[in-house]
Amino acid sequence: MYEKVIVEFPEKNRSSVLRLLKDAQKIYEIKVYTENAKVLRFPGIEISLSERKVIVSGKKVPMTAKEFDVLFYLAYSCGQVFTKGQIYTAIWKEQPLDIDNAVMCLVSELRHKLSAYSKIKYIHTIRGVGYKFDVSGK
């Protein structure tokens, strides 16, 4: 499980602080993202909300809008478990109709695409509950 820490600093120190955090990311299992850029970085994967692109092992992974939305939704709250209903409602923006099929198919395709670029399993099934994004291997 990850703990979120918010770091505030003067704008004039932005590049130095971000460089320091990026270096720390190489040593420790941490993610770094800025409020403005909305880029999530984890070992082997980078997810950019503003550019709506996913880079895995240095290569851009093509995906549909819904696949990207699900990945960003899960990764933004790394380690948190979401039910299929929560994912469906957040992504489709409507009341769940066929939750199981819609979410399972989308997650399956997303896993398939990510696994073509990395051996790391990013999306985990929590049996009887739903899914979570986690890179800790737990």
N, C-alpha and C positions, 0 to 999 in steps of 0.2 A: 504494500500500500504506500502511496506517496503522500507527503504532507505538502500543502501549498504554502509558500512564503512569498510575500510581496516585498519587493525592494524598491524604495523610493530614493532618488538621488537628484542633484541639480542637473538641469539640461546640459550644462557645459561639460559634464563628466560622462555623458551618455555613451560615447564610443569607447571610452576606457572601461567602463563598467561592463558593457556588453561583450567586449573582447575578453575580459577577465572571466565572465560567466561562460563564454564559449570554450575557453581553455579548461575550466573546471568541468564542463560537460564531457570532455574527452577522458577525464580521470575518474569521475564519479558518475554513478547512474542517476543523472538528473535531467530534467527537461527545462528548457529556457524558452519563454515566449514573451513578446512585448505586447502591451495593450493595443498599440497602434497597428503593428504589422500583423498580428494574429497568425504568427508562424509557430507551430508546435514542432519541437525537435526532440527526438528520442534516438537511442542507438539504432543506426541503420535506416531511419525514416525521418523525413521532414514533410510537414503538411502545412501548406500556405493557404490561408483562407482568402486573402486579398487576390491572389493569383489563381485560386482554385486548382492547385496542382499538388501532386504527391511525388516525392522523390524517394526512391528506395535503392539503397546501395549505389547512389549516384546516378540513377536512371529514372526518367519520368515514367510514371505508371499511368496509362490511359484508363479512365473510368468515367462512368456516367455521373450525372449531377446527383442522383440519389445515393450512389455508392460513395461519392465524396462526402456528401452530407452525413451519412451514417458514420463513416470513418472519423470525420472531424468531431462529431457529437460524442462518440465514445472516447476518442483520444483526449479531448479537452478536459474530461474528468477521469483521467487515467486511474485505473484501479477500482473505480466505482462500478457496481453492477447495475445494469438497466434491464427492466423487463421488456419483453417484446412489445407490449402495449405502450410503454414509455417511448421506445424508439419509434414505433409507428406514428404515434401522435406528434412527436417532435419533428419528424421528417415529412410526413404526408400532410400535416396540419389539418387533420380531420379526425372524426371519430373512427376507431378501428372497425374495419369490416372483416377482412380475412387476415388477421394479424400473423398467425403462424406461417402461412405460406409466403406472404409478402416479405416478412423480415428474414425468414430462414433462407429463401432463395437469394435475396440481396446479400446477406452475410456470406453465404456459400460462394457466390461469384466474387465478392470482395476478397475473401481468403484465397481463392484460386489465383486472382491477379497478383496479390501481394507475394504469394509463395513462389511465383515465377521469377521474382527478383531477390528473394531473401529466404533463408531457412528459419528465420525468427518467426515464431507464431505470435502475431500481434493481437488477434481477436480470440478470446477464450469463451467457451460455452460454460455457463454455470447451470448445471443440470437442474431442471425444474424451475428455474428462475428466468434466465436470459443470457446476456452477454456482457463482457467487459473488455476494455483495451488494457493490456498490461505487457510490459517488456521485462519484468523482473524474473520471469520464468516460474512464477508461483501460481 
